[in-house]
Amino acid sequence: MAIAGLGYDLVDVLAFAALLDEPGTIFAARTFTDAERRTAAARAAHGSGRPAVHLAARFAAKEACLKALSQAVAPEPLPRALADLREIEVVSDADGRPSLALAGQLRVLALRAGISNLHVSLSHEGGLAGAVVIAER
């Protein structure tokens, strides 16, 4: 196995929370799966009290994943129609360890690029949330 791509992203939690709280916004529904939104709400209820912190970390993971996949398919560009971030889902095992599940067009892209595994690490501290993704071939 070899590293095919690496992505990193950092999100300002307060700015992200403001985006989620905009009146009439459908940003969360267009960016996160139902399961991701439920997980963020459950984690907030048992800890931080702020779902935005957990959603910001998941958003960072989605952005980092796109960056890692972009490197993995280089020098070819990513298809322009990669707007559905719900095709990247952050899932957690029973112990809370995150992993990524790809669906749809992104799953096909990763398979064509020979990606055998995606590794993800999430973190949040203070007003920041971040993620690192490694694409492995």
C-alpha positions as CSV (number, residue, x, y, z in Angstrom):
1,M,0.0,0.0,0.0
2,A,1.1,3.6,-0.7
3,I,-0.2,7.0,0.1
4,A,-2.0,8.4,-2.9
5,G,-3.3,11.6,-1.4
6,L,-3.3,13.7,1.7
7,G,-5.9,16.3,2.7
8,Y,-6.2,18.7,5.6
9,D,-8.9,21.2,6.5
10,L,-9.5,23.6,9.4
11,V,-12.9,25.2,10.2
12,D,-13.7,28.2,12.4
13,V,-16.5,26.8,14.6
14,L,-18.2,30.1,15.3
15,A,-18.4,31.1,11.7
16,F,-19.6,27.6,10.8
17,A,-22.3,27.8,13.5
18,A,-23.4,31.1,12.1
19,L,-23.8,29.5,8.7
20,L,-25.8,26.7,10.2
21,D,-28.0,29.1,12.1
22,E,-28.9,31.4,9.1
23,P,-32.7,31.7,8.8
24,G,-34.1,29.5,6.1
25,T,-30.7,27.9,5.4
26,I,-30.7,24.3,4.0
27,F,-26.9,24.1,4.2
28,A,-26.9,21.3,6.9
29,A,-29.4,19.2,4.9
30,R,-27.4,19.6,1.7
31,T,-24.0,18.9,3.3
32,F,-24.6,16.2,5.9
33,T,-26.4,12.9,5.9
34,D,-29.3,12.4,8.3
35,A,-27.0,10.0,10.3
36,E,-24.3,12.7,10.6
37,R,-26.7,15.2,11.9
38,R,-28.1,12.8,14.4
39,T,-24.6,11.8,15.6
40,A,-23.6,15.5,16.0
41,A,-26.8,16.2,18.1
42,A,-26.2,13.1,20.2
43,R,-22.6,13.9,20.9
44,A,-23.5,17.5,21.8
45,A,-26.2,16.2,24.2
46,H,-23.6,14.1,26.0
47,G,-20.7,16.5,26.0
48,S,-20.1,19.9,24.4
49,G,-23.8,21.0,24.0
50,R,-22.9,22.4,20.6
51,P,-23.7,20.3,17.5
52,A,-21.9,22.8,15.4
53,V,-18.6,21.7,16.8
54,H,-19.2,18.1,15.7
55,L,-20.6,19.2,12.3
56,A,-17.6,21.5,11.7
57,A,-15.2,18.6,12.3
58,R,-17.2,16.5,9.8
59,F,-17.3,19.3,7.3
60,A,-13.5,19.6,7.6
61,A,-13.3,15.8,7.0
62,K,-15.3,16.1,3.8
63,E,-13.1,19.0,2.5
64,A,-9.9,17.1,3.5
65,C,-11.3,14.0,1.7
66,L,-11.8,16.0,-1.5
67,K,-8.3,17.3,-1.3
68,A,-6.9,13.8,-0.8
69,L,-8.9,12.4,-3.7
70,S,-7.8,15.3,-5.9
71,Q,-4.2,14.4,-5.3
72,A,-5.0,10.7,-5.9
73,V,-6.4,11.3,-9.3
74,A,-3.8,13.9,-10.3
75,P,-2.9,15.1,-12.9
76,E,-6.5,14.5,-13.9
77,P,-8.9,17.1,-12.5
78,L,-11.8,16.2,-10.3
79,P,-15.1,16.2,-12.1
80,R,-16.9,19.6,-11.8
81,A,-20.1,18.0,-10.5
82,L,-18.7,17.0,-7.1
83,A,-21.1,19.3,-5.2
84,D,-22.9,16.7,-3.1
85,L,-20.9,16.4,0.1
86,R,-23.4,13.9,1.4
87,E,-21.5,11.4,-0.8
88,I,-18.8,11.6,1.9
89,E,-20.1,10.3,5.2
90,V,-18.2,10.4,8.5
91,V,-19.3,7.3,10.4
92,S,-18.1,6.2,13.8
93,D,-17.7,2.7,15.3
94,A,-19.0,1.7,18.7
95,D,-16.0,3.3,20.4
96,G,-16.4,6.6,18.5
97,R,-13.5,6.1,16.1
98,P,-14.3,7.9,12.8
99,S,-14.1,6.5,9.3
100,L,-15.2,7.6,5.9
101,A,-17.8,6.0,3.7
102,L,-18.1,7.1,0.0
103,A,-21.2,6.8,-2.1
104,G,-22.3,7.7,-5.6
105,Q,-19.9,9.5,-8.0
106,L,-17.2,9.9,-5.4
107,R,-17.1,6.2,-4.6
108,V,-16.7,5.5,-8.4
109,L,-14.0,8.1,-8.6
110,A,-12.1,6.5,-5.7
111,L,-12.4,3.0,-7.1
112,R,-11.2,4.2,-10.5
113,A,-8.2,5.8,-8.9
114,G,-7.4,2.6,-7.1
115,I,-8.1,3.9,-3.6
116,S,-8.3,1.0,-1.2
117,N,-8.7,2.9,2.0
118,L,-9.3,6.3,3.4
119,H,-7.9,7.2,6.9
120,V,-9.4,10.1,8.8
121,S,-8.7,11.9,12.0
122,L,-10.9,14.6,13.5
123,S,-10.1,17.1,16.2
124,H,-11.7,20.2,17.8
125,E,-10.3,22.5,20.3
126,G,-11.5,25.9,21.3
127,G,-13.0,27.6,18.3
128,L,-11.4,25.3,15.7
129,A,-12.3,22.0,14.2
130,G,-10.0,20.1,11.8
131,A,-9.5,16.9,10.0
132,V,-6.8,15.0,8.1
133,V,-7.5,12.4,5.5
134,I,-5.0,10.0,3.9
135,A,-6.0,8.2,0.7
136,E,-4.2,4.9,0.3
137,R,-3.7,2.9,-2.9
